[in-house]
């Protein structure tokens, strides 16, 4: 038996990994161009399909039969080949999005719902909003009557925001579809994007204290519903929760910050060895890119040049998922670096007494007095970025253990 996810592009997808958690080892990615869609759907050798951007609406035309909810939404994300060879299209995104909405704790009844996008997932969101008796449902598009220019004037009363567009998805991690500061009525934000785990939109919501959620739970629940259609078997809540926890843990980075000499590289290497994850040290990435050690970079080119290279290294490392990242002591000072590190990472601040910090080979840590001033200047930045503070006053093994225990607990509950 064989199953595929079809769409374009698919480089970001973790669907094969997710379906394997549910016991389906024969699930693959099939990146298709628009002119290849019809031929593959009608003549391809497969037992079932999942469908993603940009084909959720166009694939419906090739189905022999549509489920009532797929017909009503006009969107298909799951295709099953029946025993008599017919193609049946369903929309399990409905299952996924309903779970997502429930997870953020928002009631849609009598709410003004604002949906960003007009594609298949947008119609799914509108279907659910109507089913949950939303007071008003409005779609925003780039060139429609309601668009990203007049939204702030026409949608001041919007209360629930659902983003169904790919804006902010990897690799465009800094992009954000709207400015929440200009939508003061928003009380909940639901973003179907799950790569990165923390989008620019959900970060805006976090800073404003607005309940928010990314699309990872939706991904899991729609896959659960699809697998039940593929194999006609029930997948329990416990199985779905376990898959969600594995996916969250697998795709969240562990980011280590702290003063120069606090042990970030050593602890990072130990965590990488214990977990089998890749390890990225942004200082070492800079050294590799420049072909010289950091003191030489400072001496020859100056600190501003180094910070530019540091930002490039942070952007590259932070775009990964499921890795260990150690960043230089000065990296968290820049807001752009903070934002990038948050996208896919849980951030740990390593604490160590100033007298224990290693100052060798560190151009900005020339003396104890300089180090103390640096500590006072940098600590507010560290604290504003860190999710957890971890003591590294004892052994590296103990520090790594504390991080591992916290990370496991975090991945079991989500953000």
HELIX and SHEET records of a PDB file:
HELIX    1   1 UNK A   15  UNK A   21  1                                   7    
HELIX    2   2 UNK A   34  UNK A   36  5                                   3    
HELIX    3   3 UNK A   37  UNK A   43  1                                   7    
HELIX    4   4 UNK A   58  UNK A   62  5                                   5    
HELIX    5   5 UNK A   68  UNK A   73  1                                   6    
HELIX    6   6 UNK A   93  UNK A  104  1                                  12    
HELIX    7   7 UNK A  120  UNK A  131  1                                  12    
HELIX    8   8 UNK A  151  UNK A  154  1                                   4    
HELIX    9   9 UNK A  180  UNK A  182  5                                   3    
HELIX   10  10 UNK A  200  UNK A  207  1                                   8    
HELIX   11  11 UNK A  216  UNK A  231  1                                  16    
HELIX   12  12 UNK A  237  UNK A  251  1                                  15    
HELIX   13  13 UNK A  264  UNK A  275  1                                  12    
HELIX   14  14 UNK A  282  UNK A  290  1                                   9    
HELIX   15  15 UNK A  294  UNK A  301  1                                   8    
HELIX   16  16 UNK A  303  UNK A  318  1                                  16    
HELIX   17  17 UNK A  331  UNK A  333  5                                   3    
HELIX   18  18 UNK A  335  UNK A  344  1                                  10    
HELIX   19  19 UNK A  354  UNK A  356  5                                   3    
HELIX   20  20 UNK A  368  UNK A  385  1                                  18    
HELIX   21  21 UNK A  396  UNK A  413  1                                  18    
SHEET    1   A 6 UNK A  27  UNK A  31  0                                        
SHEET    2   A 6 UNK A   3  UNK A   7  1                                        
SHEET    3   A 6 UNK A  48  UNK A  51  1                                        
SHEET    4   A 6 UNK A  78  UNK A  81 -1                                        
SHEET    5   A 6 UNK A  87  UNK A  90 -1                                        
SHEET    6   A 6 UNK A  65  UNK A  66  1                                        
SHEET    1   B 5 UNK A 136  UNK A 140  0                                        
SHEET    2   B 5 UNK A 112  UNK A 116  1                                        
SHEET    3   B 5 UNK A 160  UNK A 163  1                                        
SHEET    4   B 5 UNK A 188  UNK A 191  1                                        
SHEET    5   B 5 UNK A 211  UNK A 213  1                                        
SHEET    1   C 5 UNK A 279  UNK A 281  0                                        
SHEET    2   C 5 UNK A 324  UNK A 326  1                                        
SHEET    3   C 5 UNK A 253  UNK A 257  1                                        
SHEET    4   C 5 UNK A 345  UNK A 351  1                                        
SHEET    5   C 5 UNK A 388  UNK A 391  1                                        
END                                                                             
